Amino acid sequence: MKLTEATAAFDTHSYPATTAEMIEDYGEMELNLPNGTETMGDALGRLDGETFESAEEARMAAYSAVSSKAIGRKGYSDRDPALPGEEGPDPLSI
C-alpha cells in the first residue's frame, strides 16, 4: 500500500500514542515504495521511544523514517537531511 494510504489509518488512532503502540497496531502494513517495500514497523522502528500527540505528528514521523527505498537517487542532493539511523553525505561547498 502507498505510504499516504497507510498513514491515513493513523487518523482513527487514540492519542497520545507511543512508537511501540503504533508499531503494535500498524507494524504489519506493507509499504510499496519506489525502490522496494518495507513494513510500517520497519519505518517506525527507526524512531526510539517517541510519543505522538496527534495523527499529523505520527504521520510526519513515519514519512521521515522510511528507508532510502522511498527516494529516487540516493545522495542526489547534499542539502537533504539524513534519514534517522543513517549517515548522510558530506556537505560540499562550491
C-alpha positions, 0 to 999 in steps of 0.5 A: 500500500502507498505510504499516504494510504497507510498513514491515513489509518493513523487518523482513527488512532487514540492519542497520545500514542507511543512508537511501540503502540503504533508499531503494535497496531500498524507494524504489519502494513506493507509499504510499496515504495519506489525502490522496494517495500518495507513494513510500517514497523520497519519505518517506525522502528527507526524512531526510539521511544517517541510519543505522538500527540496527534495523527499529523505528528505520527504521520510526519514521523513515519514519512521521515523514517522510511528507508532510502527505498522511498527516494529516487537517487540516493545522495542526489542532493547534499542539502537533504537531511539524513534519514534517522539511523543513517549517515548522510553525505558530506556537505560540499561547498562550491 
